Amino acid sequence: MTEDAERVKQEVIQLPESDRAELAHLLIESLDEIEEADVEAAWGMEVEGRLRRIEEGKSHSRPAYDVLAEIRDRYR
């Protein structure tokens, strides 16, 4: 941890609980935004690839209820 971060940590730890909770929430949200952007980009690429394979006839889809019924039957 950098000296600046350590200094901020020591100051923040002395704040009232409600202020610390609000800051913790803000920090977690700021991390989630980075991850969500990466995840959204990855899913976008995955969806495009799946659609392309279906359009090219390299992949076939099945109704979800058929797939779920098959799984239920297999694990009964």
C-alpha positions in Angstrom: 0.0 0.0 0.0 1.4 3.4 -0.9 2.1 6.0 1.8 -0.9 8.1 0.5 -3.2 5.1 0.8 -2.0 4.3 4.2 -2.6 7.9 5.4 -6.1 7.9 3.9 -6.8 4.6 5.5 -5.8 5.9 9.0 -8.0 9.0 8.5 -11.0 7.0 7.2 -10.9 4.4 9.9 -11.6 7.2 12.4 -14.8 8.4 10.7 -18.2 7.5 11.9 -19.6 4.1 10.8 -22.1 5.6 8.4 -19.4 7.6 6.6 -17.1 4.5 6.4 -20.0 2.4 5.0 -20.7 5.0 2.4 -17.1 5.2 1.4 -16.8 1.4 1.3 -19.8 1.3 -1.0 -18.4 3.9 -3.3 -15.0 2.1 -3.5 -16.7 -1.3 -4.2 -18.9 0.3 -6.9 -15.8 1.8 -8.5 -14.2 -1.6 -8.8 -17.4 -3.2 -10.1 -17.6 -0.6 -12.9 -14.2 -1.8 -14.2 -15.2 -5.5 -14.0 -18.6 -4.9 -15.5 -17.1 -3.2 -18.5 -14.8 -6.1 -19.1 -17.5 -8.6 -18.6 -19.9 -6.8 -20.9 -17.3 -6.6 -23.6 -16.5 -10.3 -23.3 -20.2 -11.3 -23.4 -20.6 -9.1 -26.5 -17.8 -10.9 -28.3 -19.3 -14.3 -27.2 -22.8 -13.4 -28.5 -21.4 -12.2 -31.8 -19.4 -15.4 -32.2 -22.3 -17.6 -31.3 -24.6 -15.8 -33.8 -22.0 -16.0 -36.5 -21.6 -19.8 -36.0 -25.4 -20.2 -36.1 -25.7 -18.1 -39.3 -22.8 -20.1 -40.9 -24.6 -23.4 -40.0 -21.7 -24.4 -37.7 -23.9 -24.5 -34.6 -27.5 -25.3 -34.0 -29.8 -24.1 -31.2 -32.4 -26.0 -29.3 -35.3 -24.7 -27.2 -34.3 -24.3 -23.6 -37.2 -26.4 -22.3 -35.9 -29.4 -24.4 -32.4 -29.0 -23.0 -33.7 -28.6 -19.4 -35.9 -31.7 -19.7 -33.0 -33.7 -21.0 -30.9 -32.6 -18.0 -33.7 -33.4 -15.6 -34.1 -36.9 -17.1 -30.4 -37.6 -17.0 -30.0 -36.7 -13.3 -33.2 -38.4 -11.9 
